[in-house]
Amino acid sequence: MADNVLLELDRRGIATLTLNRPEVHNAFDAALVQRLTELLVAVKERGAARAVVLTGAGRSFSAGADLNWMRAMAACTEEENFEDALQLADLMALLNSMPLPTVARVNGHAYGGGVGLLACCDLVLASNEARFALSEVRLGLVPAVISPYVIAAIGERNARRLFLSGEAMNAKLARRVGLVHEIAKPNRLDAALEDQLGMLLRGGPVALRESKQLIATVTGHQLSADDALKRRTAEIIAQLRGSAEGQEGLAAFLEKREPAWIGQPAGGDAGGEA
């Protein structure tokens, strides 16, 4: 488990966190969520870092939730699912409220919860070959836990389109909707990252921290979802994971078939609880 997220701190104070499950496209499971949370807390509390870079090992940034893990969780009680979802909600809140500048180096595709991680970072640099999607509805689910941060990043209007369609975006569209700040060819991604880090390191550490707080104060937005919102989003996904529609969506994806609601007449009963 200790190797599922790697931490490297360089002499400049750049803490690089690498999601390290390339064999499953850096998908989340409970162990990865726990380890990434632990390392973010360690970086925050030790005070040795000037900035945080979040990236993925291999060809993908993150495929979001590990579907085999989600299928196993669907067999658990709603309370167990709630507690599990709340851990992810706490991770997102922690990343979003980090006092240090945070930069996502998006080396490859980012789906579902992977998009949530990007939305929690201050700067997002992406390969022009990366693709992005909030495809939860196609599994009979919703992007509940990540929604406060994704909506803050892309706005309500874009969220209406992307949450409902589940469509994949290329890097240009992701930049246009506000999810990504800069795109670069894969062989130029590290150079683009160095450019951004160079600019960040020219800022005073206290001023950078206060700038993040200032933005939250002026906009009236909290740096992380409050406890009531975190609990409500965790409740929503816990309910949907155990619903008939959620279980059918996950089963269909894993079995590489269409879910039962495809081609169903309008008003038909898909058997879901959503």
Summary of the structure (lengths in Angstrom):
residues: 274
radius of gyration: 18.4
end to end distance: 34.1
largest distance: 61.2
contacts: 922
relative contact order: 0.13
helix: 52%
strand: 15%
